[in-house]
Amino acid sequence: MDYVSALVPPFVMAGLFIALVRTIVKSQGGANKGKEDAAVDAVLARAEAARQQN
């Protein structure tokens, strides 16, 4: 019975990891993609402007 208790934590962690990856993949794009892209573009533009001033 020790082997069952030794194998359960890795399987639980693997299941949680798979769920996390699926959540991340599903949240990419969709309705918020435009807002996310605009936010990234704004940050990059600010960084570029700051770099050019120096």
C-alpha positions as CSV (number, residue, x, y, z in Angstrom):
1,M,0.0,0.0,0.0
2,D,3.0,2.3,0.3
3,Y,3.4,2.4,-3.4
4,V,-0.1,4.0,-3.7
5,S,0.7,6.8,-1.3
6,A,4.0,7.3,-3.1
7,L,2.3,7.6,-6.5
8,V,-0.6,9.8,-5.6
9,P,1.2,13.1,-5.2
10,P,2.9,13.0,-8.6
11,F,-0.4,12.2,-10.3
12,V,-2.2,14.9,-8.4
13,M,0.5,17.5,-9.4
14,A,0.4,16.3,-13.0
15,G,-3.4,16.7,-13.1
16,L,-3.1,20.2,-11.6
17,F,-0.4,21.1,-14.1
18,I,-2.5,19.9,-17.0
19,A,-5.4,21.9,-15.8
20,L,-3.2,25.0,-15.4
21,V,-1.9,24.7,-19.0
22,R,-5.4,24.2,-20.4
23,T,-6.6,27.3,-18.5
24,I,-3.8,29.4,-19.9
25,V,-4.3,28.1,-23.4
26,K,-8.1,28.7,-23.3
27,S,-7.6,32.2,-22.0
28,Q,-5.4,33.3,-24.9
29,G,-7.2,35.3,-27.5
30,G,-11.0,35.7,-27.4
31,A,-12.8,38.9,-26.4
32,N,-9.9,40.3,-24.3
33,K,-7.2,39.8,-27.0
34,G,-7.6,43.3,-28.3
35,K,-7.3,44.9,-24.9
36,E,-4.3,42.7,-24.0
37,D,-2.5,43.6,-27.3
38,A,-3.2,47.3,-26.8
39,A,-1.8,47.2,-23.3
40,V,1.4,45.4,-24.6
41,D,1.7,47.9,-27.4
42,A,1.4,50.8,-25.0
43,V,4.1,49.5,-22.7
44,L,6.4,48.8,-25.7
45,A,5.8,52.3,-27.0
46,R,6.6,53.9,-23.7
47,A,9.8,51.8,-23.4
48,E,10.9,52.8,-26.9
49,A,10.2,56.5,-26.2
50,A,12.2,56.3,-23.0
51,R,15.0,54.6,-24.8
52,Q,15.1,57.3,-27.5
53,Q,15.2,60.1,-25.0
54,N,18.4,58.8,-23.5
